[in-house]
Amino acid sequence: MEFQIRIVKSSPLTGENDYKKVAVKFLKMIGYMSENANEHSLPYRLFECFLLYPNKFWTVEELMATLNATKASIYRHLNKLKSMDILEEGKEGEGKNIKKTYRLKYGNLAKAWNFVEAHVKVAMESYNETVQHLQKLVERRYKE
């Protein structure tokens, strides 16, 4: 699965005491939510389910009912969070009635965020190797 996150230079949002305002700004900064989204938008409300109930494993059906949203919409936003490696999957039920479930990795946003940072670090190291290689190729061109 493709890992995608937006990186912007900004000050920490530590001066704000309303968790919803912090979460909305943060989710926009990392590119999970669009700039015109707010706390009433589906991506935010989905994230809030995980944020406020971090140890709960949610089925897609529970999320659909709680958020009054379609399966396709739920999966679209679930996949964004999964691609950042911020969610973990579980299973509920037995036999033919097994359903996937989702929750914040380790039931803790701060711990889950460590995985996001690790992915960013690996991506930046790969970019650095590519830049170094490109520089060598360009320098070799001048020698020829």
N, C-alpha and C positions, 0 to 999 in steps of 0.2 A: 504494500500500500504506500502511496506517495505521501511523504511528510511535507507539509507546507505550513509556514508561519510567516507573518510579517514582522519585521524588526524595525522599530522606530526609536529614535533617540528622544527620550522624554524624562521628566522628573517622576520620581515615585509618587503614587497617589495617596501617600500617607497622611495628607492634610484633610482628607475627606473622611467623615465618620459614618456615612450612609453606605452600607454594604452594596446596595443596589446600584448606586451611582458609581462606586468603585468598580464593581463587576462589569457594568455596561461599558465604561471607558476602557477598561482593561481588555475586554473581549473585542472591542473595536480595534484597539491598538495591535493585537496579535493577528487580526484578520479573520477571526471566527465570525464576527458580526459585521454587517455593512454599516457605513457611516450614518445612514438614516434610521437604523434600528434603535429600539429603546427597550425599556424593561417590560413592555407588553408584547414584544415580538416573540415569535416561536423560538428562535435560537436561544434567546435569553431565558425564557421560561423553561426550556429543556435543560439548559445548564443549571438553572436554579434548583431544579429537582435533585440533581446530583450534589449540588453545593449544600443545600439545606438538609438532605438525607444521605450523607456520604457513605453510610454503611448499608444502605438499602440496595438490593439488587432489583432493578426494574426490568420488567418484560416490555417489549415493544407495545403490546396491547395495553398494559397499564399506562404507559406514557401517552398513547393515543387517547385513552379515556381521560386522563388527568389534564391533558393539554388541548383536548378537543381538536385533534389534528389527524391528518391522513397518515397511513403507513409510509408512503413515499416521502412525505415531509419529515417525519420522524427519522427515517433512515438517512436522509440527506444530511441532517445536522448531526446525527449520531456518527456518521462516517467521518465528518470533519473532526470531531472530538477523538474518535478512534485513531485517525491518522496522526494526531499529535501524541498518541500513546498516553492519553490522560485518563482513559477508561479501561477497565478490565472486564472481561467477559466471564460469565458463569453459566450454569445450567440449572433449570428447575424442572421437576417432573420426572416421570419414568417411562420407559418403553417408547411408544409412538407419540407420547404427549410431552416430550422434552422440548423446552423452549429456552432460547438464549436469554440471558439476563445481562444487565450492564450496571456498573457503579463506578464511582471514582476509584482509580487505582489506589490500593491500600486504604480506601475509605478516608482519604486525606488529600486535600488539594495541594498542600505544600509538598508532600511526598510525591504525588503524581507529577508535579511540575519539575522535579529532578529529572524525570525521564525526558521531558521536553527539552530541558537544557542540555542533556547528553546528546540528543539528536542534533541540536543546533551546533554543538561542538564538533561532532563528526562531520556535519555538512561543511562547516567552516574550514576544517582541516583538509577536506577534499578540494574545496575551492582553492585553498592555498597551494596545494600540490599542483593543481591545474595552472594557476598563475605562474608558479615557478617554472613549470614546463614550457608554458607559452613564452616566458621571458627568454629561456634558453634557445628556443626555436628562432625567435626574432634575432637574438645575438648571433646565432650561427649563420643566419641569412646575411648579415653584414660582413661576416668573415669570408664568405664565398665570393 
